[in-house]
Amino acid sequence: MSHHVTLVSRVDCHACERARDEIERICGELGVPWDEQDVDADRELRAEYGDRVPVFLVDGREHGYWEVEEDRLRAALA
């Protein structure tokens, strides 16, 4: 089964930058595609996640927020 990770973030967010680095590394090691969406550029994303970024989605479903739990993310992508 192929998975996809989405990082919901915002500009000038240090926690988002850390999460981006971790997701990029983990997904790169596992060969899993990922993308990033700006929470402030989309009204629906802002309404859903605005106060909790960064948020991580796996296959379109919320997987976590604020801190990447590497073991948990790797298990979800296995």
C-alpha positions as CSV (number, residue, x, y, z in Angstrom):
1,M,0.0,0.0,0.0
2,S,1.3,3.4,-0.9
3,H,1.0,6.2,1.6
4,H,1.2,10.0,1.4
5,V,2.1,12.5,4.2
6,T,0.9,16.1,4.3
7,L,2.4,18.7,6.5
8,V,0.0,21.6,7.4
9,S,2.2,24.5,8.4
10,R,2.5,28.3,8.3
11,V,5.2,30.7,7.3
12,D,7.7,31.8,10.0
13,C,6.8,28.9,12.3
14,H,9.8,27.4,14.0
15,A,7.9,24.2,15.0
16,C,6.8,23.8,11.4
17,E,10.4,24.1,10.2
18,R,11.5,21.3,12.6
19,A,8.6,19.2,11.6
20,R,9.4,19.7,7.9
21,D,13.0,18.6,8.4
22,E,11.8,15.5,10.2
23,I,9.1,14.6,7.8
24,E,11.4,15.2,4.8
25,R,14.1,12.9,6.4
26,I,11.7,10.1,7.4
27,C,9.7,10.1,4.2
28,G,12.9,10.3,2.2
29,E,14.3,7.2,3.9
30,L,11.1,5.3,3.4
31,G,10.4,6.5,-0.2
32,V,7.0,8.0,0.9
33,P,5.8,11.1,-1.0
34,W,4.9,14.1,1.0
35,D,3.7,17.7,0.5
36,E,3.2,20.8,2.5
37,Q,0.2,23.1,2.7
38,D,0.1,26.6,4.1
39,V,-2.7,26.7,6.7
40,D,-3.2,30.5,6.2
41,A,-3.7,30.1,2.4
42,D,-6.8,27.9,2.7
43,R,-9.8,29.0,4.7
44,E,-10.9,25.4,5.4
45,L,-7.5,24.4,6.7
46,R,-7.3,27.5,8.8
47,A,-10.7,26.8,10.4
48,E,-9.7,23.1,11.1
49,Y,-6.0,23.4,12.1
50,G,-5.2,27.1,12.6
51,D,-4.2,27.0,16.3
52,R,-2.5,23.6,16.2
53,V,0.1,23.8,13.4
54,P,2.2,22.0,12.5
55,V,-0.3,19.2,11.8
56,F,0.6,15.9,10.1
57,L,-1.8,14.0,7.8
58,V,-1.2,10.4,6.6
59,D,-3.4,9.5,3.7
60,G,-5.5,12.6,4.3
61,R,-6.3,11.7,7.9
62,E,-4.9,13.6,10.9
63,H,-2.0,11.7,12.4
64,G,-0.6,14.2,14.9
65,Y,0.4,17.7,15.6
66,W,3.1,20.0,17.1
67,E,5.8,17.3,17.4
68,V,6.6,14.5,15.0
69,E,6.6,11.1,16.9
70,E,9.1,9.3,14.6
71,D,8.4,5.8,15.8
72,R,4.6,6.3,15.4
73,L,5.0,7.9,12.0
74,R,7.2,5.1,10.7
75,A,4.7,2.5,12.0
76,A,1.9,4.3,10.2
77,L,3.9,4.3,6.9
78,A,5.1,0.7,7.1
